[in-house]
Amino acid sequence: MAATIIYDDQTSHVPAASAEIDDLWIPVRDLRAATGWELKPEGACLGELCVPISREREASLVRADRTWFNIAGFARMLGRPVVRDEATNVWVFGTAVADRQRGLLSLEAPDFRLPDLDGRMHSISEHRGKKIFLYAWASW
């Protein structure tokens, strides 16, 4: 069954995914393209960062033949919230609680870009160190 994965700022379509209750198993060959993570002998790695997978957890995260990886189980292990829309089989992986907490404690707004009334793009990072007034409005 195909699944759409939204991981960080990346959206991927994984044709050979397998949903089992709260777990999403994807082929290891699709893992890097969908999430940036890779399965290596030392564990699951994102660039230079590797997270060891203990023997106790290995059965719930990696299939015996090492060709399938439970990305939802791994995300929960990292403290990342996982939300699934069953009707469309879309899986969204949120930011880890510790990462959100660090961002809040820093009192620094996350960077984003928006156009002004004349269509010129502006980003928050252009104004770091300066006081700015940001006005937001929504119809809901």
Residue pairs with C-beta under 8 A, 6 or more apart in sequence:
1 17
1 18
1 19
1 89
2 13
2 14
2 15
2 16
2 17
2 89
3 13
3 14
3 17
3 19
3 24
3 26
3 89
3 90
3 91
4 11
4 12
4 13
4 14
4 88
4 89
4 90
4 91
5 11
5 12
5 13
5 14
5 17
5 24
5 26
5 34
5 35
5 71
5 90
5 91
5 93
6 90
6 91
6 92
6 93
7 34
7 35
7 36
7 71
7 93
8 35
8 36
8 93
10 34
10 35
10 36
12 30
12 33
12 34
12 35
14 26
14 27
14 30
14 34
16 26
16 27
16 30
17 24
17 25
17 26
17 30
17 89
18 24
18 25
18 26
18 68
19 25
19 84
19 89
22 72
22 82
22 84
23 60
23 70
23 72
23 73
24 70
24 71
24 72
24 82
24 84
24 91
25 63
25 68
25 69
25 70
25 71
26 34
26 68
26 69
26 71
27 67
27 68
27 69
28 39
28 66
28 67
28 68
28 69
29 67
31 37
31 38
31 39
31 69
31 71
32 38
34 71
35 71
35 93
36 46
36 47
37 44
37 45
37 46
37 71
37 74
38 44
38 45
38 46
39 45
39 62
39 66
39 69
40 50
42 50
42 52
43 50
43 51
43 52
43 53
44 50
44 51
44 53
44 61
44 69
44 74
45 51
51 77
51 78
53 61
53 62
57 77
60 70
60 73
61 69
61 70
61 73
61 74
61 77
62 68
62 69
62 70
63 69
71 91
71 93
72 82
72 84
72 91
72 93
75 81
75 82
75 93
76 82
78 96
79 96
79 97
79 98
80 93
80 94
80 95
80 96
81 93
81 94
82 91
82 92
82 93
82 94
83 91
83 92
83 94
84 90
84 91
84 92
103 110
108 128
109 124
110 124
111 123
111 124
111 125
112 123
112 124
113 121
113 122
113 123
114 121
114 122
115 121
115 122
116 122
124 132
